[in-house]
């Protein structure tokens, strides 16, 4: 069983920064990719950022240049540094870990952490 525990969410003013953390219950590099998704009220869950086992990163268009994903393999933790936050970044942020086996994908999710950007 894979467990992912997020932390670091909260209330921040526009233009501010937050860093989210996701502790994974097993080695990060055992997954095809780990990353972050978000879901705002009334909207579908969307990609924020992912990082593959070999370190390749991918970002959603709306966060490119403002957010940075990183990881610490020893601590089994994935981070999301969020800068220049905007009100439209308000959402629940979910940590994700993906395993691909024989062409099928298994996704694991954390419980989510709320990020609110408001003055």
Phi and psi in degrees as GROMACS dihedral restraints (atoms count N, CA, C in turn):
[ dihedral_restraints ]
;  ai    aj    ak    al  type     phi  dphi    fc
    3     4     5     6     1  -100.2    20    10
    4     5     6     7     1   133.0    20    10
    6     7     8     9     1  -121.5    20    10
    7     8     9    10     1   139.2    20    10
    9    10    11    12     1  -128.2    20    10
   10    11    12    13     1   129.2    20    10
   12    13    14    15     1  -124.7    20    10
   13    14    15    16     1   115.9    20    10
   15    16    17    18     1   -91.8    20    10
   16    17    18    19     1   154.7    20    10
   18    19    20    21     1  -155.7    20    10
   19    20    21    22     1   166.9    20    10
   21    22    23    24     1   106.4    20    10
   22    23    24    25     1    -5.6    20    10
   24    25    26    27     1   -71.4    20    10
   25    26    27    28     1   172.8    20    10
   27    28    29    30     1   161.5    20    10
   28    29    30    31     1  -165.5    20    10
   30    31    32    33     1  -101.5    20    10
   31    32    33    34     1   130.9    20    10
   33    34    35    36     1  -142.4    20    10
   34    35    36    37     1   150.3    20    10
   36    37    38    39     1   -78.9    20    10
   37    38    39    40     1   154.8    20    10
   39    40    41    42     1   -54.2    20    10
   40    41    42    43     1   137.3    20    10
   42    43    44    45     1    89.5    20    10
   43    44    45    46     1    -9.4    20    10
   45    46    47    48     1   -82.7    20    10
   46    47    48    49     1  -174.9    20    10
   48    49    50    51     1  -131.9    20    10
   49    50    51    52     1   153.3    20    10
   51    52    53    54     1  -145.3    20    10
   52    53    54    55     1   154.3    20    10
   54    55    56    57     1  -125.4    20    10
   55    56    57    58     1   121.9    20    10
   57    58    59    60     1   -93.5    20    10
   58    59    60    61     1   147.5    20    10
   60    61    62    63     1  -126.9    20    10
   61    62    63    64     1   146.5    20    10
   63    64    65    66     1  -135.4    20    10
   64    65    66    67     1   113.4    20    10
   66    67    68    69     1   -91.9    20    10
   67    68    69    70     1   127.4    20    10
   69    70    71    72     1  -105.0    20    10
   70    71    72    73     1   143.8    20    10
   72    73    74    75     1   -78.8    20    10
   73    74    75    76     1    -5.1    20    10
   75    76    77    78     1  -147.5    20    10
   76    77    78    79     1   174.8    20    10
   78    79    80    81     1   -52.0    20    10
   79    80    81    82     1   129.7    20    10
   81    82    83    84     1   -63.4    20    10
   82    83    84    85     1   -38.4    20    10
   84    85    86    87     1   -74.7    20    10
   85    86    87    88     1    -2.9    20    10
   87    88    89    90     1   -78.3    20    10
   88    89    90    91     1   -10.7    20    10
   90    91    92    93     1   -97.6    20    10
   91    92    93    94     1   151.0    20    10
   93    94    95    96     1   -62.1    20    10
   94    95    96    97     1   -42.6    20    10
   96    97    98    99     1  -157.1    20    10
   97    98    99   100     1   152.2    20    10
   99   100   101   102     1  -128.2    20    10
  100   101   102   103     1   159.9    20    10
  102   103   104   105     1   175.4    20    10
  103   104   105   106     1  -163.6    20    10
  105   106   107   108     1  -129.7    20    10
  106   107   108   109     1   139.2    20    10
  108   109   110   111     1  -129.0    20    10
  109   110   111   112     1   162.9    20    10
  111   112   113   114     1  -140.6    20    10
  112   113   114   115     1   155.9    20    10
  114   115   116   117     1  -140.1    20    10
  115   116   117   118     1   118.9    20    10
  117   118   119   120     1   -93.3    20    10
  118   119   120   121     1   158.3    20    10
  120   121   122   123     1   -55.8    20    10
  121   122   123   124     1   129.3    20    10
  123   124   125   126     1    77.8    20    10
  124   125   126   127     1     5.1    20    10
  126   127   128   129     1  -122.1    20    10
  127   128   129   130     1   162.5    20    10
  129   130   131   132     1   -77.8    20    10
  130   131   132   133     1   156.4    20    10
  132   133   134   135     1   -65.4    20    10
  133   134   135   136     1   137.4    20    10
  135   136   137   138     1  -131.5    20    10
  136   137   138   139     1   155.4    20    10
  138   139   140   141     1   -66.8    20    10
  139   140   141   142     1   134.7    20    10
  141   142   143   144     1  -105.0    20    10
  142   143   144   145     1   -59.4    20    10
  144   145   146   147     1  -163.5    20    10
  145   146   147   148     1   146.8    20    10
  147   148   149   150     1  -135.1    20    10
  148   149   150   151     1   158.8    20    10
  150   151   152   153     1  -137.8    20    10
  151   152   153   154     1   130.3    20    10
  153   154   155   156     1   -85.8    20    10
  154   155   156   157     1   173.2    20    10
  156   157   158   159     1   -59.7    20    10
  157   158   159   160     1   -28.1    20    10
  159   160   161   162     1   -95.5    20    10
  160   161   162   163     1     7.4    20    10
  162   163   164   165     1    92.5    20    10
  163   164   165   166     1     8.2    20    10
  165   166   167   168     1   -78.0    20    10
  166   167   168   169     1   132.0    20    10
  168   169   170   171     1  -108.7    20    10
  169   170   171   172     1   154.4    20    10
  171   172   173   174     1  -144.3    20    10
  172   173   174   175     1   137.7    20    10
  174   175   176   177     1  -127.0    20    10
  175   176   177   178     1   148.0    20    10
  177   178   179   180     1   -67.9    20    10
  178   179   180   181     1   149.9    20    10
  180   181   182   183     1   -59.5    20    10
  181   182   183   184     1   -34.8    20    10
  183   184   185   186     1   -73.9    20    10
  184   185   186   187     1   -12.4    20    10
  186   187   188   189     1  -116.3    20    10
  187   188   189   190     1    -4.8    20    10
  189   190   191   192     1   -57.8    20    10
  190   191   192   193     1   134.1    20    10
  192   193   194   195     1    86.0    20    10
  193   194   195   196     1   -11.5    20    10
  195   196   197   198     1  -115.9    20    10
  196   197   198   199     1   -33.4    20    10
  198   199   200   201     1  -109.8    20    10
  199   200   201   202     1   148.7    20    10
  201   202   203   204     1  -135.8    20    10
  202   203   204   205     1   128.3    20    10
  204   205   206   207     1   -98.8    20    10
  205   206   207   208     1   141.8    20    10
  207   208   209   210     1  -150.5    20    10
  208   209   210   211     1   174.9    20    10
  210   211   212   213     1  -150.4    20    10
  211   212   213   214     1   158.5    20    10
  213   214   215   216     1  -125.4    20    10
  214   215   216   217     1   104.3    20    10
  216   217   218   219     1   -64.7    20    10
  217   218   219   220     1   -33.8    20    10
  219   220   221   222     1   -68.7    20    10
  220   221   222   223     1   -41.5    20    10
  222   223   224   225     1   -83.0    20    10
  223   224   225   226     1    -5.3    20    10
  225   226   227   228     1    53.7    20    10
  226   227   228   229     1    47.0    20    10
  228   229   230   231     1  -129.9    20    10
  229   230   231   232     1   137.6    20    10
  231   232   233   234     1  -111.1    20    10
  232   233   234   235     1   136.2    20    10
  234   235   236   237     1  -116.1    20    10
  235   236   237   238     1   153.8    20    10
  237   238   239   240     1  -133.1    20    10
  238   239   240   241     1   108.3    20    10
  240   241   242   243     1   -88.3    20    10
  241   242   243   244     1   121.2    20    10
  243   244   245   246     1  -116.2    20    10
  244   245   246   247     1   117.1    20    10
  246   247   248   249     1  -117.0    20    10
  247   248   249   250     1   163.4    20    10
  249   250   251   252     1    49.9    20    10
  250   251   252   253     1    48.1    20    10
  252   253   254   255     1   -65.7    20    10
  253   254   255   256     1   145.7    20    10
  255   256   257   258     1  -121.3    20    10
  256   257   258   259     1   157.7    20    10
  258   259   260   261     1   -55.3    20    10
  259   260   261   262     1   -32.7    20    10
  261   262   263   264     1   -72.3    20    10
  262   263   264   265     1    -6.1    20    10
  264   265   266   267     1   -82.3    20    10
  265   266   267   268     1    -6.2    20    10
  267   268   269   270     1   -61.7    20    10
  268   269   270   271     1   124.2    20    10
  270   271   272   273     1  -177.3    20    10
  271   272   273   274     1   172.5    20    10
  273   274   275   276     1   -89.6    20    10
  274   275   276   277     1   128.4    20    10
  276   277   278   279     1  -102.6    20    10
  277   278   279   280     1   127.4    20    10
  279   280   281   282     1  -114.3    20    10
  280   281   282   283     1   135.3    20    10
  282   283   284   285     1   -84.9    20    10
  283   284   285   286     1   142.1    20    10
  285   286   287   288     1  -133.3    20    10
  286   287   288   289     1   143.3    20    10
  288   289   290   291     1  -131.9    20    10
  289   290   291   292     1   134.7    20    10
  291   292   293   294     1  -124.7    20    10
  292   293   294   295     1   133.2    20    10
  294   295   296   297     1  -116.5    20    10
  295   296   297   298     1   133.0    20    10
  297   298   299   300     1  -115.4    20    10
  298   299   300   301     1   121.9    20    10
  300   301   302   303     1  -132.7    20    10
  301   302   303   304     1   122.7    20    10
  303   304   305   306     1    50.0    20    10
  304   305   306   307     1    40.9    20    10
  306   307   308   309     1    83.8    20    10
  307   308   309   310     1    -4.3    20    10
  309   310   311   312     1  -107.6    20    10
  310   311   312   313     1   150.4    20    10
  312   313   314   315     1  -114.0    20    10
  313   314   315   316     1   131.7    20    10
  315   316   317   318     1  -112.6    20    10
  316   317   318   319     1   125.0    20    10
  318   319   320   321     1  -111.5    20    10
  319   320   321   322     1   137.1    20    10
  321   322   323   324     1  -119.0    20    10
  322   323   324   325     1   142.7    20    10
  324   325   326   327     1  -129.3    20    10
  325   326   327   328     1   147.2    20    10
  327   328   329   330     1   -82.7    20    10
  328   329   330   331     1  -178.3    20    10
  330   331   332   333     1   -83.0    20    10
  331   332   333   334     1   -14.0    20    10
  333   334   335   336     1    95.7    20    10
  334   335   336   337     1   151.3    20    10
  336   337   338   339     1  -136.0    20    10
  337   338   339   340     1   134.9    20    10
  339   340   341   342     1   -81.7    20    10
  340   341   342   343     1   130.8    20    10
  342   343   344   345     1  -119.0    20    10
  343   344   345   346     1   124.1    20    10
  345   346   347   348     1  -123.5    20    10
  346   347   348   349     1   124.0    20    10
  348   349   350   351     1  -112.1    20    10
  349   350   351   352     1   109.9    20    10
  351   352   353   354     1  -158.3    20    10
  352   353   354   355     1   148.3    20    10
